[in-house]
Amino acid sequence: MQGMVSQLEQIQCLLQDVGSNIATPRDSATAPRLARTEFDSDGQHVQDLETWIDAMDQELPPLTSFILPVSVACLNTRSTFVAKHMDDRSKSLSIALS
């Protein structure tokens, strides 16, 4: 169990590093900032993650479902889109019935 906890802690740190790398604009960042946000130049982190995933797949039961986390802003945008689509659709139907 301690090994898995250690791996999960490393994964959290790697995800933070990935986020920093993605969020750093390549065209306006300074060379030192780009160097600080460089991620996995030799591919070792990805190889470690793949190895851990394979090992966990052997120990854990197969996934049958999962929760896709989304932000409230995303939900609001989607809800607005659906509502607008339904409104447009209902207008089209009412015009067709007229």
N, C-alpha and C positions, 0 to 999 in steps of 0.2 A: 504494500500500500504506500509506503514512504517513497518508493521509486516512482509511482504514478503521480504522487503529490509534487515531487520534484520536477517531473516532466511537465505537469500542468503549469507550474510556476514559470518554467522556462518558456512554455508556449505563450503565456500571457506577456512576458517580456518581449518575445519575438513579435507578437502582434502589435505591441506598442512601437517597436522599431519599424515595422512595415508601415504603420500609420504615419510615422514621422517621415519616412522616405517618400511616401505618396504625397503627403501634404507640402513637401518642400518644392517650390517652383524652380524648375531647372534653368529657366532663362534669366531669373533675377537673383538667385541665391549666390552668396559668396562661396569661393572654393572651400574655406574651412567649414562652412555650414553643410555643404554637399558632402564633405568627407565625414562629418559627424553623423549624417543620416544615411550613409551608404549601408546597404543591406545585402548580406550573403554573397559577396563577390566571388567566393569560391564554390558556392552551392552546398556547403556543408550543412547549413541550417535546414534546407529543404530535404536533404538526404536523411538527416536525423528525424525530422517530422514524418517522413514516409515510413521509416523504420518503426517509429512509435505507433503510427496508425496501424501498420500491419500487425504488430504485437498485440495491440488492444483489440483488433478485430478477431484475433484468435481466442481471446479471453471473454469477450462480451457477447451477449446474444445479438442476433441481427436486428437492426433497426426496422421497426414497422411504421413508425411515424416520427415526426419531429416538429418542434415549434420554430417557426420562422420569426425572429424578432424584428419588429419594425417600430419606427418612432411615431409619435402622435402626429407630427407634421406629415409624415408619409400617409398615415391613415386619413388625415384631413384632406390631403391632396387627392387621394384615391376616392374618398367619399364625395368630394366636390365633383370629380370627373364623372363618377357614376350618376350622381344627381343631375348633372348637366346633360349627360347622354340620355337619361330617362326623360328629362324635360323636352329635349329635342325630338326624341322618338314619339312622345305623346302629342307634340304639336304636329308632327308629320301625320300621325294617325287621325287626329282631329280634322286636319285639312282634307285628308282622303275621304273622310266620312261626310264632309260638307257637301 
